[in-house]
Amino acid sequence: MDETQTPEPVPEAAPALPPFVTGTKPASDIRSRIQEAGGLSLDRLPMLSVVFDRLATACSDAAKHLAASSTFYSLSGVESGRFGEFLDAYDANAVVGIFHAPGWDGHVLVGLDRDFIYTMTEVLFGSDGSEPPVEDERTFSAIELRIAQMVFEQVGKALESSFGLVSQTGFRLERTETRMEFAVIGRRSNKAVQAKFLLQALNRGGEMFLIIPQTVLNPLRPALGKVLTGESSARDPRWAEQIAAEVQKTTVRLRAVLEERHLTLGEIAGLKVGQVLTLDATPATRVKLEGNDRPLFWCRAGQSQGAYVLRVEDAISPEKEGGHGLLG
């Protein structure tokens, strides 16, 4: 008897695996997206704009002591991006200063474009702006580089006072560069924040830019994220001193009043040339010293070296004097 053999089942063919996708983005694009995700959000750093506004004001105040022509700095914009891209925009067209901030253990970069250098040179040398602006693409002269260094020294002091709101640190100028490839304070692909300032003088202007790496700003995020309100009791001693110095320069006209008399309109109309008016005041009567029609001091009149003089005796309190009482 023949035995029938049951054939072994043939295994089914495994489903074909999909082929590997070869059109994925390169690793460099992935790194870029990760870095973009970790970038600074300027909207979350409101104090950064306040600091930059204070920097523009401080630079304007410093420039007033250098030239007779008025110069004005204003903040024109703040943006974030790549450090290398910021520098490429000023290639062979600017002078940059590299500052070291010891308190932050980092560096920041300040740049002055060609128009800024030319304008500041004309301002410092007494130009009135009647000549057309210089548009030469030559290399910077030794005098222009020296002026740029002087501006950098002023900006360093302004940076210190402006960032004093959020962090106390000094800014020391290490070197200046005219070639952007040598202005290295980090990798060109690193994220940074750039603030642009417009200089206006002699009906022309120029641009100053400040580049701060993100690695420097990261530790300052808590302080830069706060909003200072008008209810804060904190005082800026330097600002208070500046206000006091400017107020004390105000010119005030003083007037010494020996006696006041009240006449009718008819009596005044009857006055004639040569007529003598009798006063009740005596040499012992005190003189009231006024400033801007406000009583200030009681004085005694006298003579010294052939001229009349006043000696201040008492301060006048309007509340106590009641606005009258001239005879003292």
Disulfide bonds with the S-S distance in Angstrom:
none
